[in-house]
Amino acid sequence: MLGEMMGDSLTITSIMKFANRVFADTQIVSVTGENPRHRTTFGKAFARAGKLANALAKLGCAQGDRIATLAWNDYRHFELYYGISCAGFVCHTINPRLFAEQIIYIANHAEDQWLFVDPDFVPIVEQVQDQLTHVRGYILLCDEANMPQTSLVNAMCYEAIIADEPTEYDWPELDENSASSLCYTSGTTGNPKGVLYSHRSTVLHSMAANATVALSPDEVLLPVVPMFHVNAWGMVYSAAATGTKLVFPGPKMGDGETLSALINEEKVSFALGVPTVWLALVDYLDQSGSTVESLCKVLVGGAACPLSLMKAMDRYNVWMHVVWGMTEMSPLGTYNDLLPWMHELPEEEQYQYRLKAGRLIYGVEMRIVDETGNELAWDGKTSGRLLVRGPWVCKSYYKVKESDAHLPDGWFDTGDVATIDRYGYMQITDRTKDVIKSGGEWISSIDVENAAMGHPDVAEAAVIGVPHPKWTERPLLVVVKRPGSAPDKKDLLNFLIGKIAKWWIPEDCVFVEEIPHTATGKVSKKDLREQFSDYRY
Ligand code: AMP
């Protein structure tokens, strides 16, 4: 027997129409190249999304066309998110930090028709434009007064193309399963892979995220995670659905001073970003003596959160909630919040729970399995390959047949290795490709890195496995020193005693000027292993 309820489509258009009716006056504040504090509202931004949709129709875009963006977090990117997807096109966000060859591969693979480019990224696009096979023109995200000189063919000004268009647009009734947006993962091996989100997956993810993190018109949200990386963790949709004021940092993502000013001036209460940006904020606060009184809650994810960072944010009364997810998961999978009884634990024990990736959010299922696919216990000790499934988890990559997608029994293999404790708290111990196996036992490089990051002279730490005659592999600690410090390698290794298992303590520590990173800011263990391929114990 079927239920008797209405089957309205779950589309991003429904979020836009809802927010336009209920939260039209909610503010959007942006830092842009042209204006350090641009102010608009949801209502005005959606009106301009209508103008944009009319302009795209004039450019001859057809349903399903991929329209790409290379842009910072600001109000124009917000308009592109809604204008493109709600008009029935696919908003393809490209990470401008990718190598030129990857940008060429991605834009050609996606068959992008038009590229919306922030003036800051024009030099990158000029360099590759001859090799872009499907692009018909470039729209620069600025007004006419700020149009840069450019060799881009068929370059237009965003403000000029939307200026005379009407704000009304006959938004199509879209199938909820139609594609809404596209984001490529910058894997460290092989070509990037496209994750093609649907309207339905986006709306469901947004609802689940809202139920979990509790955005509301009382909150002010600062997404420091880029809109070119998994739709700023989906929060650009969640904010509209809940009427949460948005503060966009534009090109000033990693700038502690600007972040602190935005938080204090705009009364930001809620923020999200990877650990690196919070390290930059804490550094600035420590040096300047400033505070961030309004900021209560930060979602931190994308990489493990070091204990020292969580403690530093606690000093500023900011509670960090670790989240875990991935591009293929829209991205949220888990969220860390303590259970009531955990607040009564001694502080150091609380940190042990708080540092974990947290518990599942409703809608996602997960399991850990051994090498042959047998499910492992949730005992907090046994680690295994982490598999997930759910309505906002990708079932295949763009233009990859589902049958070639390597989904064991319909589960998505995250490539992460994790433990799950009896309360359901998951903890990432490694990436499958990065695990260190010493004498047949796994060492968690993440735990070793976090312990090393607790040393006051360590700016960044990474651990890789290197060949060892007796133990097959042993961990090597690679450290970037804090400017002005001169740590001794013996002291550093001794510092780890008591913080991690004795046999996990690296055999050696080497100091480097810089640790290689991927385009999404994660440590590139592959490059690091290459760098130390000749290293021998
Ligand atoms: P991406 O698809 O670029 O967002 O990267 C996803 C990957 O980032 C995951 O598979 C994890 O390896 C890593 N990651 C995300 N969140 C966390 C976290 N809280 N702790 C440790 N690693 C994380």
Residues whose N, C-alpha, C, O or C-beta is under 5 A from the ligand:
A	BS01	AMP	V300 G301 G302 A303 A304 V323 W324 G325 M326 T327 E328 A357 T414 D416 I428 T520
